[in-house]
Amino acid sequence: MKITYKGDYALKAILDLSLNYGKVVTIHELSSRAQIPVKFLEQVLLDLKRGGFVESRRGNVGGYLLAKHPSEISVGDVVRFIDGPIEPIACLEKGYSGCTDIYRCVFRRIWTLVGLATSEIVDNVNFETLANQVQASTESVVYQI
């Protein structure tokens, strides 16, 4: 699995929209907070809209918002949609026929375990959990004497 800049930006955009769930966020606000170039963010948001992750609103109060609750979107959903399969090597993908030694290959089991472990992690982390972690880490600590 390799996360591209586009995949990284998509994850950051979904996280920002999760932190602002229920609000319409302008592309410029999102770009500024997530530190994503506006032109690149436009492309990412169009893809995320096609994938059913975000919705757009037009007009003076237009912008973007999540199409579903952050708890219903996993990191794995976004990564697979933007960057493709999570498997670490092509021979693990369904229907792969590029290797004649596929069933005797001693490495295939290792890569299968790596793919399963990766999927287990990214499929069980949702954006509500991530947003809660961000909010908890940014709350100021108040000391009293």
C-alpha positions as CSV (number, residue, x, y, z in Angstrom):
1,M,0.0,0.0,0.0
2,K,1.3,3.4,-1.0
3,I,-0.5,6.6,0.0
4,T,-0.2,9.2,-2.7
5,Y,-0.3,13.0,-2.0
6,K,-3.9,12.8,-3.4
7,G,-4.7,10.1,-0.8
8,D,-3.1,12.0,2.0
9,Y,-5.0,15.2,1.0
10,A,-8.3,13.2,0.8
11,L,-7.8,11.9,4.3
12,K,-7.0,15.4,5.6
13,A,-10.1,16.8,3.9
14,I,-12.4,14.1,5.3
15,L,-10.8,14.7,8.8
16,D,-11.4,18.5,8.5
17,L,-15.0,18.0,7.4
18,S,-15.4,15.5,10.3
19,L,-14.2,18.1,12.8
20,N,-16.8,20.5,11.3
21,Y,-19.5,17.9,10.8
22,G,-22.9,19.4,10.0
23,K,-21.4,22.6,8.8
24,V,-20.7,23.7,5.2
25,V,-17.0,24.4,4.8
26,T,-15.6,26.6,2.0
27,I,-12.8,25.2,-0.1
28,H,-10.6,28.1,1.1
29,E,-11.2,27.4,4.8
30,L,-10.5,23.7,4.2
31,S,-7.4,24.5,2.1
32,S,-6.0,26.8,4.8
33,R,-6.6,24.5,7.8
34,A,-5.4,21.3,6.1
35,Q,-2.6,23.1,4.2
36,I,-3.7,21.7,0.8
37,P,-3.3,23.8,-2.4
38,V,-6.7,24.9,-3.6
39,K,-6.3,23.6,-7.1
40,F,-5.3,20.2,-5.9
41,L,-8.1,20.2,-3.3
42,E,-10.7,20.9,-6.0
43,Q,-9.7,17.7,-7.7
44,V,-9.7,15.7,-4.5
45,L,-13.1,17.0,-3.4
46,L,-14.5,16.2,-6.9
47,D,-13.3,12.6,-6.5
48,L,-14.6,12.4,-2.9
49,K,-18.0,13.7,-4.1
50,R,-18.1,11.0,-6.9
51,G,-17.3,8.4,-4.2
52,G,-20.2,9.5,-2.0
53,F,-18.0,10.8,0.8
54,V,-18.8,14.5,0.5
55,E,-21.6,16.8,-0.8
56,S,-21.3,20.3,-2.2
57,R,-23.5,23.3,-1.7
58,R,-23.7,26.2,-4.2
59,G,-24.1,29.9,-3.6
60,N,-22.9,32.5,-1.2
61,V,-23.0,30.1,1.7
62,G,-21.7,27.2,-0.4
63,G,-18.9,24.7,0.2
64,Y,-18.5,21.1,1.2
65,L,-19.8,18.8,4.0
66,L,-19.7,15.1,4.7
67,A,-22.3,13.0,2.9
68,K,-22.5,10.7,5.9
69,H,-21.7,10.6,9.6
70,P,-17.9,10.5,10.3
71,S,-18.4,7.2,12.2
72,E,-19.5,5.6,8.9
73,I,-16.3,6.5,7.0
74,S,-13.2,4.5,7.7
75,V,-9.6,5.3,6.7
76,G,-9.6,2.2,4.6
77,D,-12.7,3.3,2.7
78,V,-11.0,6.6,1.6
79,V,-7.6,5.0,0.9
80,R,-9.1,2.3,-1.3
81,F,-11.2,4.7,-3.2
82,I,-8.4,7.2,-3.9
83,D,-5.3,5.0,-4.1
84,G,-6.6,1.6,-4.8
85,P,-6.1,-1.8,-3.1
86,I,-4.3,-2.0,0.3
87,E,-2.5,-5.3,-0.6
88,P,1.2,-4.8,-0.4
89,I,1.9,-6.7,-3.6
90,A,-0.1,-7.4,-6.8
91,C,-0.3,-11.2,-6.4
92,L,-2.7,-10.8,-3.5
93,E,-5.4,-9.0,-5.6
94,K,-8.3,-11.1,-6.7
95,G,-7.9,-12.6,-10.2
96,Y,-4.2,-12.0,-10.3
97,S,-2.6,-14.2,-13.0
98,G,0.8,-12.6,-13.6
99,C,2.9,-15.2,-11.7
100,T,3.1,-18.9,-12.5
101,D,4.6,-19.7,-9.1
102,I,1.8,-18.1,-7.1
103,Y,0.7,-21.1,-5.1
104,R,4.3,-22.3,-4.3
105,C,5.6,-18.9,-3.4
106,V,6.8,-18.8,0.2
107,F,6.5,-15.0,0.3
108,R,2.8,-14.9,-0.6
109,R,1.8,-16.0,2.9
110,I,3.9,-13.2,4.5
111,W,2.3,-10.6,2.1
112,T,-1.1,-12.0,2.9
113,L,-0.6,-11.5,6.6
114,V,0.8,-7.9,6.0
115,G,-2.3,-7.1,3.9
116,L,-4.7,-8.5,6.5
117,A,-3.0,-6.6,9.3
118,T,-3.0,-3.4,7.4
119,S,-6.7,-3.8,6.5
120,E,-7.5,-4.6,10.1
121,I,-6.1,-1.3,11.2
122,V,-7.3,1.0,8.5
123,D,-10.8,-0.5,8.3
124,N,-11.3,-0.2,12.1
125,V,-10.4,3.5,12.4
126,N,-13.2,5.8,11.5
127,F,-13.2,9.6,11.2
128,E,-15.4,10.2,14.3
129,T,-12.6,8.5,16.3
130,L,-9.9,10.6,14.6
131,A,-11.9,13.8,15.1
132,N,-12.3,13.1,18.8
133,Q,-8.6,12.5,19.1
134,V,-7.8,15.8,17.4
135,Q,-10.3,17.6,19.6
136,A,-8.9,16.0,22.8
137,S,-5.4,16.9,21.8
138,T,-6.2,20.6,21.1
139,E,-8.2,21.2,24.3
140,S,-6.2,23.5,26.5
141,V,-5.1,22.3,29.9
142,V,-6.1,24.6,32.7
143,Y,-4.0,24.6,35.8
144,Q,-5.2,26.1,39.1
145,I,-3.1,26.8,42.2
